[in-house]
Amino acid sequence: MDVANKSVSEFVLLGLSNSWELQLFFFMVFSLFYVATMVGNSLIVITVIADSHLHSPMYFLLTNLSIIDMSLASFATPKMITDYLTGHKTISFDGCITQIFFLHLFTGTEIILLMAMSLDRYIAICKPLRYASIISPWVCVALMVASWVVGVMHSMSQVIFALTLPFCGPNEVDSFFCDLPVVFQLACVDTYVLGLFMISTSGIIALSCFMLLFNSYVIVLVTIKHHSSKGSYKALSTCTAHFIVVVMFFGPCIFIYMWPLNSFLIDKILSVFYTIFTPILNPIIYTLRNQEVRTAMRKLKNRLLSPNKTTPLHYF
C-alpha cells in the first residue's frame, strides 16, 4: 500500500452515541439482532439444502441472499459490539479500507442478486411455459457468479478510489464503521468533486437498479391481477415479500449515496438500517409469508427429532 498519500495510520470510530446508557442499550439490541440474523439466515440455508421440495431456482437464489445477508451483517457489527464492551473505538487505516471493500462487495452483490430474483419471478409469472427452459440450473449458477463478479468489480473501484485520497490530519469517522461518504470528508481535497464521484459510481447505479426492479415488479403485479386463483395468491405473496426486501435495502442506499454530503445523523440511522436491520428482514419475511418454507422447517425439525428417517439430497 502506498503510504505517501496518507499521514493517518488509524481512524477513530465515534459510533452512534457518547452516552454510556445508550451504548449499553445499543450493545444489547445489536447483539440480539446480530445473533437473530445469523441464526435465522443459517436456518433458511439449512432448510433449503435439506428439503428437496425447495430445490428450485427461487430458493437457490434465496439461499445465496441469506449468505450475503449474513456477510453484510458481519463486516462491521461484531466490531461495533466488541467496541461497546472494550471502549476501544479505533480502527487501522488498512482495517478501514477493508471495511469499505467488504461493504461494497456485499451490497453490490446483493443488488445484482435481487435483480436476478426479480428476473426469476418475472419469467415464472409472465412466461410460465418457458420458465424451465430459461431459468435452468446453469443459468442460476451463472446469475450467482455474475452477482459476485460485479460485487468485486464495484468494491475494487471504491477501494482504489479511497487509496488515492490524501489524509493529512482529521481522523474521526462519525459512524460505527468506515464507508466512503463519511471517510472521504476527512480527505485533504475538495469534497464536492468527491461527492460527484460517489453519486455517479454508487448513487445513480443504485437508483437505476431500483427503478428497473420497481418496473419489473409492477409488470408482475399487473399480470397477477388478471388471474384469480390460489397460485396467483401465492405468487402475489412471494412477489410482495421480494418487493419489501428490495425497498428496505435500496431506500437507505439510494439516500446515502445520492446525497453523500447530508446530515451525519440521518446517515447513521440509515447505516444501522441496512447493515443491521435489513439482513434480519430476509428470514422474517420469507419464513412468515412463505408456507413452503414454514412447512419445510417443520419437516426439518421432525427429521432432527427422528434421525432414523433420512432422505437423499438432490439439488434442482
N, C-alpha and C positions, 0 to 999 in steps of 0.2 A: 504494500500500500504506500502510495506517495504521501509522505508527511510534510511536504513542502507547502501544501495548501491548508494546513491546519496547525494551530498552536494549542488547540484544545484537545486534551487527552481523554477527558471524560465529561459527561453531562450529568446534571442534577435533575432528576425527575420530581417535579413539585407535587405530582399526584393530584388528587381530587379535592383535598381539604387539609388545612393545618390543624383542625380541631381534633383532639385526641378522641373525643366521644364519637365524632363522625368517622374517624379512621377505624375505630373498633366496630362500628356498625357496618362499614364497607367491608371490613375483613370477614365478618360473619356472613353477610349477604352474598358477597362474591365467592366465598369458599363454597357455600351451599349451591350457588348457580353453577360453579365450575364442576363440582362433583356430579350434579344432576345432568349437566351437559355430556360429560364423559360416559356416565352410566347409560343415559337414555340413547345416545347415538351408538354406543357399543352394542346395546340390546337390539337396535334396528339392524346393524350389520350382522350380528349372530343369527337373528331370526330369519333374515333373508337368505343367508347361506344354508341354514338348517332346514328350511321348508322348501320343498321342490315346487310347490304351487306358486311361490314368489320368484321363481327363476325366469323372469321376463325382463325385457329391456327397461321398462319403467322402474322396476325395483333394483335393477343393476345400477342405473343412474342414481337412484335414491341412496343406495349403499355408498357410492362414491361421494355424494353430497354429505352424508354423515361423517365420512372420513375427513373431508375438507373442513366441516364444521368443528370437529374435534381439534384439528390442527389450528384453525383460526382462534379457537378458544385458548390454545396452549402457548401461542407465541409470546404473549405478554402477561396474561393473567396470573400464572403461577409466581412470576417475579414480583408482581404487584402485591399479591397476598403475602409472600415472604417478606417484602419490604415493610409491610404493616407490622410484622412481628419483630423484625430486627431494627427497624428505624434507619436502615441503610438504603438510601434513595438515589445512589449514583449508578451510572452505567458507563462503561468504557465507550470510546469512540467506535471501536470495532463492534461492540455489542449493540450500539445504537444503529449502525449500518445493517447489522444482521437482522434486527427487528424490522427495519424498513423493507429489507429483502423479503422476509417471510410474510409480512403483512400483505405486500403487493402480490406475492406469489399466490397466496391462498385466496385473496379477494379476486384477483384476475382469473384464477382457475374456476372459482365459483361462478363468476359472471358467465363464462363460456358454458359451464355445466348447466346452469339454469336455462340458458338458451337451448341447449341440447334437450333438456327435459320438456321445454316448450314445443320444440320440433316433434318430439315423440308423441305428445298429446295431440298436437295439430294433425299429424298423419293418422293417428289411431281413431280420431273422431271424424275428421273431414275426408279421409281416404281409407276407410277401414278395409276394403278389399285388397288394397295394395300394401297394407301395413307390414305383413310378414316378409314381403319381398324387399321393402325399402329399409325397414329397421331390423336388419339381421344382426346376429351376434357380432360379426366382424365390424359392422357399422357402429355398434355400441362401443366396442373397444377403440375404434378409430376416434369416435367423439370424445371418449375419456382421455386418450392420449393427446388429442388436439387441445383439449382444455388445459392440460398440464404444460404443454409446449408453449401455448400462448401466455399462460401464467408466468413461466420462466422468462420469456422474452420481455414481458411487461415489467417484471420486477428487476431484471437486469438493467433496463433503461433507467429506472428510478434510482438504482444504486449507483450507476455510472454518473448520473446527474449529481447525486449527493456527494460523491467523492471529488467532484470538481469544484465544490463550493469552498471558499476560504473562510475558515472560522478563526477569529483572532481575539476573542475575549469573552463575550457573554456565553454562558453555558447552562442556563437554567431553562429546561424544557417544561412549559406549563401544561403538562399532561402526565399520564401514568405510563406512557410508552412513547417510543420515537416514531414519528411519521413526518413526511416532508412538509405538510402545511405548517407545522409548528417548528420543525428543525431549521427550515430554510430562512426563517425570520431571524435566526441568530447569526446568519452569514453576513460577512462584511461587504455586501454588494447591494445593488438596488433590488429590493424585494418586489417591486412592481413587475419587472421583467420575469422574475422567477414565478410570480403568481400567474402570469400569462402561460408559462410553460406548464404549470400544474393544471390549469384549465384545459389546455389543449391535449395533454397526454393522459389525463385521468378523468377530469370532469366531463368533457364532451363525449369521450368514449363511453363512460357510464350512462350518461343521459341518452345517447344514441341506442345503446343496447336495451335500455329500459323501454324506450319508445317502440323498438322492434318487438320486444316481449309483450308490451301492452297491446299492440295491434294484433299480434297472433292470438292472444287470449280473447280479445274482442271477437275475432272471427270464430274461434272455437265456441264461445258462449252463444253467439248468434246461431251457429249450427245446432247446438244442443237445444236451443229454444224451440226449434222447429220439430223436435221429437219429444214425445211424452211417453216414456217407458221407464222401467226400473233401471235399465242400462244407462239411459240418459241421465237419470238422477245420480247414479254412481259416477258417471263422467263429470257431471257438474260439481259434485263434491270434491273429486280429485283435482279438477282444474281450479276450483276456488282455493283449495289448500295450497296449490302451487303458486297462485297469484298472490296470496297473503305473504308467502315466503319472499317472493320477488319484491313486493312493495316494502316490506320491512328491511330487506337487505339493501336495496338500491336507494331508498329515500335518504338515509344518513350519508351514504357515499356521495350521492349527487350534490347534496348541500355542502358538504365539507370541501369537495374538490372543485365545485363550480364557483364557490366564494371562499378561496383559501385565506383571505385576509379578514375574515369576520371575527365575531366575538369568541374568545377562548372558552368562555363558559358554555356557549352553545356547542362548540367543538367537543368539549369534554363530555357533555351529555350524550351527544350523538356517537362519540367514540365508544363510550360504555355500551351504548345500544347495539352497535353492530359487531362488537368484539366479545361481548359477554351475554347479552340478552338474545340476540338473533340466533346464535348457534344452538340454543336450547329450544327454539321455536320448532325446529325440524322434527325432533321426536314427539313434541307435544301435538303439533298439527297433524302429522302423518299417522300417529297412533290413535288419537282421539277421533279423527274424522274418517279413518280408513278401517272398514270392517275386516278386510282381508288380513291386514297387519295384526289387528287385535286377535283375530281367530288363530293366526299363526303363532302369536305369542302364547296363547293359552295352550296350544298343542305342544309348543316347546317346553312349557312348564310341566305339562303332563309327562312328556318324554323324559325330562330330568328327574321327575319323581318316580318314573317307572323305566329305569335304564335298560331293562331287558328287551324292550321293544325298540328296534332300530330300523331306520330306513336309509337306503343308499342316497348319496347326493349326486345330482346331475344338474349342472348349470345350463340354463336356457332349455 
